[in-house]
């Protein structure tokens, strides 16, 4: 039986891919969230700062508007434990910039281009993510 | 025009993340939890997202330049570097720990609450630490 979440997942995925396609064919850039944000922070993306800021504005404002307009409630189920949130954020930021991409850049944009680097990166973070959940959830029981 | 393209793309990205359920940290951790109650939703999201992107790459191959821009991104040297592998593993560890990656973490801010903001601020610090980390990078053989 196909769960409803799979259908929503596929529809949402198609919209994410469409967003990446517009960014690529319109601006000639790869839609990678960590690159768009990181380039603003370290100044390497100064030339395209306006594009980056507007992308982030859309990324934050649209889910917010969609939730209000649809009157639905949805939860991120995000943890309220700073001891989890802070190291997790540090690891995500450091790792994604070191690898020059995250789930959107290496995953969505890289795999669809059959990029060897994108595929290798995706393999690495999927395995590490699985090990991380195994360790912190099942062995240490902190999440 | 470039601004409008960026705004539209960011908006659709956020909408897609919301609809697909990828802003829900339980769903992401459920995907990574292969030894627990495994949730395959993320595979449908990734598969769905790759389809339009694959078409876009084919179109990009046939066109000389994007609508508003000088050139399409060039394919970098396809070398699996230590930075790529180690960085991805560090990223994956954090992704599993909180169930958030950079895109959804920004979308998560729109839900309110201090948790998303704390994560994004920590992520920004991590990103800035990359510059000194690359200089150290004891895992790679380049440099002294």
Interface residues (C-beta under 8 A of the other chain):
Chain A: X3 X5 X6 X7 X8 X9 X10 X11 X12 X13 X14 X15 X16 X17 X18 X19 X20 X21 X22 X23 X24 X25 X26 X27 X28 X29 X30 X31 X33 X34 X37 X38 X41 X42 X50 X51 X52 X54 X55 X56 X57 X58 X59 X60 X61 X62 X63 X64 X66 X67 X74 X75 X76 X77 X78 X79 X80 X82 X84 X85 X86 X87 X88 X89 X90 X91 X92 X93 X94 X95 X96 X97 X98 X99 X100 X102 X103 X104 X106 X107 X108 X109 X111 X112 X113 X115 X116 X117 X120 X121 X122 X124 X125 X126 X127 X128 X129 X130 X131 X132 X133 X134 X136 X137 X138 X143
Chain B: X2 X3 X5 X6 X7 X8 X9 X10 X11 X12 X13 X14 X15 X16 X17 X18 X19 X20 X21 X22 X23 X24 X25 X26 X27 X29 X32 X33 X34 X35 X36 X39 X40 X41 X42 X43 X44 X45 X46 X47 X48 X49 X50 X51 X52 X53 X54 X55 X56 X57 X59 X60 X63 X65 X66 X67 X68 X69 X70 X71 X72 X73 X75 X76 X78 X79 X80 X83 X84 X85 X86 X87 X88 X89 X90 X91 X92 X93 X94 X95 X96 X97 X98 X99 X100 X101 X102 X103 X104 X105 X106 X107 X108 X109 X110 X111 X113 X115 X116 X118 X119 X120 X121 X122 X123 X124 X125 X126 X127 X128 X129 X130 X131 X133 X134
